[in-house]
Amino acid sequence: MIANTKEVLDKDFDIKRSAEEERKLSFKDHICIGCGICEQACPVEAIELGDIGAIVRTDAELPKICVDEDKCVLCGMCSIGCPVDALEFTIDGTSIKEMDVYPHYISSAEIDDDTCIYCQACEVACPREAITVARELPERAKLVSGEIEIDKDTCVYCGICEEMCPAEAIAVNRDPENHDIVVDKDACVYCLICKKACPTNAIMAACRSCSYGEYDIDPADAVTTGSAFIDDELCVRCGWCEEVCPVDAAKVKKAFKGELAIDEDKCTTCGACVDICPCDVLSFPTDSAPGERTGKVAKDEEFCIYCGACGNVCPVDAIEVKRTDIDYTPTKSKSWKSKIESLKTL
């Protein structure tokens, strides 16, 4: 009889079975959001969701799920069911999500580099830190044009210009035996504040950009370039990037549709749901005083992926998550289709 083997690495694990083909189930705890969909999808009840509340609120060193390798039949349904790819199932090294015979969710998140202006709004808004925007800014010296000189015979090295300069382009050495003043012309923006502030009129400066407009500036020199990267391993398709993008460069397709309901009469404002939510959907109103909460938990449901983690962690059953529709690729297998359809909670 061929048995499964399980290797535990910290809180991650691999379960393998080798015969005519090698089947492998890998779990990445840091990606897991504690939704419990894998437990619901498992046809042999080999998966048990851990005490997510204790893990989230106390940082307990416990895995979010446990898999009984003796029960596990390595079918891959948990991997297909996982909405964040924390469970990866492969056959002979190939993910079943790359095989047409197996169904998988239809979801995506992408940023169009041709449209993106690299403002980094999506990077800041992403609740999973899944977005990295690298940008190369224009050279400041190419965007301004002017002249500045210091008359060192008139200058008294008071340092007022250094303190006033908004571009920090002026450095003054006030040592009486070695005084000096230096202007970094690559940093200078020719705003003329130093000239206006100088008490001895030692600074001569002119801004050609202001005098002649932008006619002598090459538009190509003002363009910010870069790239935007979404880490598919961390992205949960919440839609925050699409919401905050000022140029509609970010597009998100969610696999689940549903409803999120909160019973405010039951809610005890413990905050467990806020802590577990991977999408920053749940929040409390601004506190009126330290340690005081003035209202029940609120929701921004447009960013909800209906994973159900908040409902799992709520100690008073004040949250109900329904999945009304699931978008997935077609499959000829009735058992696979039935299992995916069972994830709906109408």
ABEGO torsion letter per residue (X at the ends): XBBBBBBBBEABBBBBBBBABBBBBBBBAAABAGAGAAAAABAAGABBBBBAAAAAAAGBBBBABBBBAAABAGAGAAAAABAAGABBBBBGGBBAAABAABBBBBBBBBBBAAABAGAGAAAAABAAGABBBBBBBBBAAAABBBBBBBBAAABAGAGAAAAABAAGABBBBABAAABBBBBBAAABAGAGAAAAABAAGABBBBBAAAAAEAAABBAAAABBBEBBBBBAAABAGAGAAAAABAAGABBBBBABBBBBBBBAAABAGAGAAAAABAAGABBBBBBABBGBBABBBBBBAAABAGAGAAAAABAAGABBBBBABBBBBBBABAAAAAAAAAABBX
